[in-house]
C-alpha cells in the first residue's frame, strides 16, 4: 500500500474546512490593517534563503538540483517577500504592506531527516523604520492570535542588534561570538548560569581562528615579522619537526591569539551576565548602558512598548528579554515571539526587524523592514474553544430530482442556494443509488408538486414551494 513519508499528512474535509475558515478570518484582519495579499511560488532559488539566513536555517532547507540550478521548497516567506519587493515595489514611494499565506516545508534533522509541512500566515511592513512600525507588527500578531480564539497568549521581545553591538568591544572571532550568543539563555540564570557557560568554554576546543579576525592585518604582519626576525637571529637548537621559522612564528602567534580569545570571551561573558541580570525591562536597560548606540536601540524598544499600550495590549503580557534570540541571522533589531502564556514551548509564531536583507538580495540600497509569521496548526490546536461556525457553514444540502425530467430544475435550485452561501451537492435522477449522507445535513427532493426537505439527523420532513428561495433558506436554518 502506498503511504505518505513520515511527518507529512493529508488534511481531511473537516480539518481542512476548519483551517480554511480560520485562514479566511486572519486574512481579513490583515486586510483591515492595509496589508495587500501576496502569493509566491512554492519553489524558489535556494540563494534567496541562503543569504544571511544562518546555519540553523540553512540546515533545514529542502533543496534539489534542476537543470543546473539549485532550487528549494520555501521554508518561510520573508526572503521571497523581499525578492518580490525588489522586483515589483522598489520604486514605490513610502511603506509597502504585504501579506502572505500558504504551505512552508522544512527539513527536520531531529526526526531522521523527515520533511515537515505546515500552513503559515504573516505580513511584511517594508520601507519604514520606526517604533510605530514595530508596534504595528507586534499588535497585528496579537490581533491574529486573538482572532483565532486564543486568549492566553504572551509575547517575548528581544533585540538582536543590541547583543551584536555589545560584543563588538571584545573583538571576538566568529566562533567565539557564536558561542556567546548560543549561551545567552544560560547566562540569564545568573551566577550559576555563568559558571555553567565558563565550564562549557573550558571544554571547548581551541578556537580555529585566523589572526586577522580580531586585530588589524598590519599589526599582525608587524608582529609576525618581528617574531620571525628574533627566530632568525637566535641559534636553532633541537628538532623543529621540519617546520620553517615562518611556520613556527605563525604558530606561536596563533596560540597567543587563541589565548587572547578565551580571555576576551570570559570578560564578555561576565559583563554580559551582569547586563542580563539588570535588564529586566527597557527602562531598566536604559539605566545600565553607556554606549550611545546601545542607548538609541534601547530608546527604540521603550518607544515601541509605549505604543503597544496604545493598541490596548496589557504591559504584563509583553516580556522583555535581552537574552532572547531567533535562529535567523538576518534580524538586525527588535525580535519577538508569541506563545501560549504558560507554555513558552507552544509557539504560535514570531518575527522581527531585518534592515539589511533586502539590500543583500540586490536592492539598490538597504531598505528597512519588519514582519512576522504565524503557524496555523498550533493556532488551531490552542483555540479555547474553537470559534463557532456561521450557521450556514454547518448546512450541506443534497439536491435530487425525483424524476429525470426535473434535473434542470434541480440544478437551477442548487445554483440559487449556492448564491445564497449554502453548500450544495447535486445527484442525478431517481435511479442513482444513494447510500446515505456523506457530510450532507439535508436532503432536498425536487418533485413535480414541489419540494420535500429532509433533515437527516432527526428525520424531519417539510414540504416547500419550489420557487420560494427565501422560504427554503429559512427552513434550512430552522432545521439545522
C-alpha positions in Angstrom: 0.0 0.0 0.0 1.3 3.5 -0.9 1.8 5.7 2.1 3.0 9.3 2.8 6.5 9.8 4.1 6.7 10.4 7.9 5.6 13.8 9.2 3.5 14.5 6.2 -0.2 14.2 6.4 -3.4 14.6 4.4 -6.0 17.2 5.6 -9.4 15.5 5.6 -12.5 17.6 4.9 -13.4 18.6 8.5 -9.9 19.7 9.5 -9.3 21.4 6.1 -12.6 23.3 6.4 -11.7 24.5 9.9 -8.3 25.6 8.7 -9.7 27.4 5.7 -12.3 29.3 7.8 -9.6 30.4 10.2 -7.2 31.4 7.4 -10.1 33.5 5.9 -10.7 35.3 9.1 -7.0 36.0 9.6 -6.6 37.3 6.1 -9.5 39.6 6.6 -7.8 41.1 9.7 -4.6 41.7 7.7 -6.7 43.5 5.1 -8.2 45.7 7.8 -4.6 46.9 8.6 -4.0 47.6 4.9 -1.8 44.6 4.0 -2.1 43.5 0.3 -2.3 39.8 -0.5 0.9 38.3 -2.0 1.4 34.8 -3.3 4.9 33.5 -4.1 5.9 30.2 -5.7 6.4 27.1 -3.5 9.8 26.6 -5.3 12.4 29.4 -5.2 16.1 29.9 -6.0 18.0 28.5 -3.0 20.1 31.6 -2.9 17.1 33.7 -1.8 17.2 31.8 1.5 21.0 31.2 1.9 21.9 34.9 2.1 22.2 35.9 5.8 19.9 33.1 7.0 22.3 31.4 9.5 23.4 27.8 9.9 20.3 26.6 11.6 18.0 27.8 8.8 20.3 26.6 6.0 20.4 23.1 7.5 16.6 22.9 7.4 16.4 23.8 3.7 14.8 21.3 1.4 16.8 21.8 -1.8 17.4 20.0 -5.0 19.2 20.4 -8.4 17.3 21.0 -11.6 18.8 22.0 -15.0 22.0 23.2 -13.3 20.1 25.4 -10.8 19.9 24.9 -7.0 16.2 25.2 -6.1 14.4 24.7 -2.8 10.9 24.5 -1.3 10.2 27.7 0.6 10.8 27.3 4.4 9.3 30.8 5.2 8.0 33.9 3.4 10.3 36.8 4.5 13.0 36.3 1.9 10.5 35.7 -1.0 8.7 38.9 0.1 12.0 40.8 0.0 12.6 39.4 -3.5 9.2 40.5 -4.7 9.7 43.9 -3.2 12.9 44.3 -5.2 11.3 43.1 -8.4 8.0 45.0 -8.2 7.9 47.6 -5.5 11.4 49.1 -5.2 10.2 52.4 -6.8 7.0 52.6 -4.8 7.1 55.7 -2.5 6.6 55.1 1.2 5.8 51.9 3.1 4.7 48.7 1.4 2.4 46.3 3.4 2.2 42.7 2.1 0.5 39.7 3.4 1.1 36.0 2.6 -0.4 32.6 3.4 0.3 29.0 2.3 2.4 25.9 3.0 6.0 26.0 4.1 8.3 23.0 4.1 11.4 22.3 6.2 13.9 19.5 6.6 13.9 18.2 10.2 17.2 16.6 11.0 16.0 15.7 14.5 13.3 13.4 13.0 15.7 11.2 10.9 15.7 13.6 8.1 12.0 14.0 7.7 10.3 16.8 5.8 7.7 18.7 7.7 4.9 20.8 6.1 2.7 23.3 7.7 0.5 26.2 6.8 1.6 29.7 7.8 0.3 33.3 7.5 2.0 36.6 8.1 2.9 40.0 6.9 5.8 42.3 6.0 5.9 46.1 6.5 8.7 47.2 4.2 10.4 50.6 3.8 9.6 52.0 7.2 11.9 52.3 10.2 10.2 53.5 13.4 8.9 52.2 16.8 5.4 52.7 15.2 6.2 50.1 12.6 7.5 47.6 15.1 4.5 48.2 17.4 2.1 47.7 14.5 3.6 44.3 13.5 3.5 43.1 17.1 0.0 44.3 17.7 -1.1 42.7 14.4 0.4 39.4 15.5 -1.6 39.6 18.8 -4.7 40.5 16.9 -4.5 37.5 14.7 -3.8 35.2 17.6 -6.9 36.5 19.4 -8.9 36.2 16.2 -8.0 32.5 16.3 -9.9 32.3 19.6 -6.8 32.3 21.9 -6.8 34.5 24.9 -3.9 33.0 27.0 -1.1 34.4 24.8 2.2 36.1 25.7 4.8 37.9 23.7 8.6 37.9 24.4 10.6 40.7 22.9 14.4 41.0 22.4 16.8 42.8 20.2 19.4 41.0 18.1 21.3 44.2 17.2 22.0 45.1 20.9 23.8 41.8 21.6 25.9 42.1 18.5 26.8 45.7 19.3 27.6 44.8 22.9 30.0 42.1 21.7 31.9 44.4 19.3 34.0 45.9 22.0 35.6 42.5 22.9 36.9 41.8 19.3 35.7 38.2 19.3 36.1 36.0 16.3 33.1 34.4 14.6 33.3 31.1 16.5 33.6 32.8 19.9 30.8 35.3 19.1 28.5 32.4 18.2 29.4 30.6 21.4 28.4 33.6 23.5 25.1 34.1 21.6 24.3 30.4 21.9 24.7 30.6 25.7 22.6 33.7 26.3 19.7 31.8 27.9 22.1 30.0 30.2 23.7 33.3 31.2 20.2 34.6 32.1 20.2 32.2 35.0 22.6 34.4 37.0 25.8 33.2 38.7 25.0 29.6 38.2 24.4 30.1 34.5 27.7 32.0 34.2 29.6 29.1 35.9 28.0 26.6 33.5 28.9 28.7 30.5 32.5 29.1 31.6 32.7 25.4 32.1 31.4 24.9 28.6 34.1 27.3 27.4 36.8 25.4 29.1 35.8 22.2 27.4 35.6 23.8 24.0 38.4 23.0 21.6 40.8 25.8 20.8 39.1 28.3 18.5 40.0 27.8 14.9 40.6 31.5 14.4 42.7 33.3 11.9 44.9 36.0 13.3 43.3 38.7 11.3 39.8 38.3 12.7 40.4 40.1 16.0 43.2 42.6 15.1 44.1 44.8 12.0 46.2 43.0 9.4 49.0 45.5 9.7 49.5 44.7 13.4 49.5 41.0 12.7 52.1 41.3 10.0 54.3 43.5 12.1 54.1 41.1 15.0 54.9 38.1 12.8 57.8 39.9 11.1 59.3 40.9 14.5 59.0 37.3 15.8 60.5 35.9 12.7 63.4 38.3 12.9 64.1 37.1 16.5 64.0 33.5 15.4 66.4 34.2 12.6 68.8 35.9 15.0 68.7 33.1 17.5 70.6 29.8 17.0 68.2 26.9 16.4 68.7 24.2 18.9 66.9 20.8 18.8 64.4 19.4 16.3 62.0 21.8 14.6 59.8 19.0 13.2 60.5 20.1 9.7 58.8 23.4 10.2 60.3 26.6 8.9 61.0 29.7 11.1 58.0 31.4 9.3 55.7 28.5 10.3 57.0 28.5 13.9 56.4 32.2 14.2 52.8 31.9 12.8 52.0 29.0 15.1 53.3 30.9 18.2 51.2 33.9 17.3 48.1 31.7 16.7 48.5 30.2 20.2 48.8 33.6 21.7 45.7 34.8 19.8 43.7 31.7 20.9 44.6 32.5 24.5 43.6 36.1 23.9 40.2 35.0 22.5 39.5 32.9 25.6 40.4 35.8 27.9 38.1 38.1 25.9 35.2 35.6 25.9 35.5 35.3 29.7 35.4 39.0 30.1 32.5 39.3 27.7 30.5 36.6 29.5 30.9 38.2 32.9 29.9 41.6 31.7 27.0 40.3 29.7 25.7 38.2 32.6 25.6 41.3 34.7 23.7 43.3 32.0 21.2 40.5 31.5 20.6 40.4 35.3 19.9 44.2 35.3 17.9 44.5 32.0 14.5 43.3 33.3 12.7 46.0 31.3 13.5 48.5 28.5 13.6 51.3 31.1 16.0 49.3 33.4 18.1 48.5 30.3 18.5 52.2 29.5 19.8 52.9 33.0 22.7 50.4 32.6 24.0 51.4 29.2 26.9 53.7 28.5 27.4 53.1 24.7 25.4 55.8 22.8 24.4 53.4 20.0 23.0 50.9 22.5 21.1 53.7 24.2 19.5 54.6 20.9 18.4 51.0 20.4 17.0 50.8 24.0 15.1 54.0 23.4 13.6 52.5 20.3 12.4 49.5 22.3 11.0 51.8 25.0 9.0 53.8 22.5 7.7 50.5 20.9 6.4 49.3 24.3 4.7 52.6 24.8 2.9 52.4 21.5 1.8 48.8 22.3 -0.2 50.2 25.2 -2.0 52.5 22.7 -3.1 49.3 20.9 -4.7 48.1 24.1 -2.1 45.4 24.8 -1.5 45.0 28.5 2.1 45.5 29.5 2.1 42.4 31.7 1.5 40.3 28.6 4.7 41.6 26.9 8.0 40.4 28.4 11.4 42.0 27.5 14.3 39.5 27.5 17.7 40.7 26.1 18.9 37.1 26.1 16.1 36.1 23.7 17.3 35.1 20.2 15.8 33.7 17.0 17.6 31.2 14.7 17.7 33.5 11.6 20.8 35.7 11.1 19.1 38.3 9.0 17.5 40.0 12.0 19.1 43.3 12.8 16.9 44.9 15.5 13.8 44.1 17.6 12.7 40.5 17.5 9.7 38.8 19.1 7.7 35.6 19.5 4.1 34.9 20.5 3.4 31.7 22.5 1.0 30.2 25.0 1.1 32.1 28.3 2.1 29.2 30.4 3.8 27.1 27.7 6.7 29.0 26.1 7.4 25.9 24.0 4.0 26.2 22.5 5.0 28.7 19.8 2.4 30.4 17.6 4.9 32.4 15.6 7.1 35.4 15.7 9.1 37.9 13.7 11.4 40.9 13.8 13.2 43.7 12.1 15.6 42.9 9.1 17.0 46.1 7.7 19.9 44.6 5.7 18.3 41.6 3.9 16.6 43.5 1.0 19.9 45.3 0.2 21.8 42.0 0.3 19.3 40.4 -2.1 20.1 43.0 -4.7 18.1 46.2 -3.9 19.8 49.5 -4.9 20.2 50.3 -1.2 19.3 48.9 2.2 15.6 49.1 2.9 14.2 48.8 6.5 11.6 46.1 7.0 9.8 44.3 9.8 7.5 41.3 9.7 6.1 38.2 11.3 4.8 34.7 10.6 2.2 32.6 12.4 1.8 28.8 12.2 -1.7 27.6 11.6 -1.6 24.2 13.3 -0.7 25.4 16.8 -3.4 28.2 16.5 -6.0 25.6 15.6 -4.9 23.3 18.5 -4.9 26.1 21.1 -8.4 27.5 20.3 -10.3 27.8 23.6 -12.9 27.0 22.5 -12.9 26.8 18.7 -14.8 29.7 17.3 -18.4 28.7 16.3 -19.1 28.2 12.6 -21.6 30.5 10.9 -25.0 28.8 10.9 -24.9 28.4 7.1 -21.4 26.9 7.2 -22.9 23.9 9.0 -25.5 23.3 6.3 -24.8 20.9 3.4 -27.7 20.1 1.1 -28.0 17.2 -1.3 -30.4 18.2 -4.1 -32.0 15.3 -6.0 -34.8 15.2 -8.6 -37.5 12.7 -8.1 -37.7 12.3 -11.9 -35.2 12.6 -14.7 -37.1 15.4 -16.4 -36.7 17.5 -13.2 -32.9 17.5 -13.4 -32.7 21.0 -14.9 -34.9 22.4 -12.1 -32.7 20.7 -9.5 -29.6 22.2 -11.0 -31.2 25.7 -11.1 -32.3 25.3 -7.4 -28.8 24.2 -6.4 -27.3 27.3 -8.1 -29.7 29.6 -6.3 -28.8 28.1 -2.9 -25.1 28.3 -3.6 -25.6 32.0 -4.5 -27.1 32.4 -1.0 -24.0 30.9 0.6 -25.3 27.3 1.1 -23.1 24.3 0.3 -24.9 22.1 -2.2 -24.2 18.7 -3.8 -26.4 17.5 -6.7 -27.2 14.0 -7.7 -28.8 12.7 -10.9 -32.2 11.2 -11.2 -34.1 8.6 -9.1 -32.2 5.6 -10.4 -28.9 6.9 -9.0 -28.0 4.9 -5.9 -28.0 6.9 -2.7 -26.3 5.1 0.3 -26.8 7.7 2.9 -25.2 11.1 3.7 -21.5 11.9 3.1 -21.4 15.0 5.1 -24.8 16.3 3.9 -27.1 17.6 6.6 -30.2 17.9 4.5 -31.8 16.1 1.5 -33.9 18.3 -0.8 -36.0 16.3 -3.2 -37.3 18.2 -6.3 -40.8 16.7 -7.0 -43.4 17.6 -9.6 -45.7 19.1 -6.9 -42.9 21.0 -5.0 -40.0 20.3 -2.7 -39.5 17.9 0.2 -36.8 18.8 2.7 -35.5 16.1 5.0 -33.3 16.9 8.0 -31.1 13.8 8.0 -30.2 13.9 11.7 -33.7 13.9 13.2 -35.7 12.8 10.1 -37.9 15.8 9.9 -39.8 16.2 6.7 -41.1 19.5 5.3 -43.0 20.4 2.1 -41.9 23.6 0.5 -42.6 25.8 -2.5 -40.0 25.3 -5.3 -39.9 29.0 -6.2 -39.7 30.4 -2.7 -35.9 30.6 -2.1 -36.3 32.8 1.0 -38.7 30.2 2.5 -36.2 27.4 1.6 -33.3 29.2 3.3 -35.4 29.9 6.4 -36.4 26.2 6.6 -32.8 25.1 6.2 -31.7 27.3 9.1 -34.6 26.3 11.3 -33.8 22.6 10.6 -30.1 22.9 11.4 
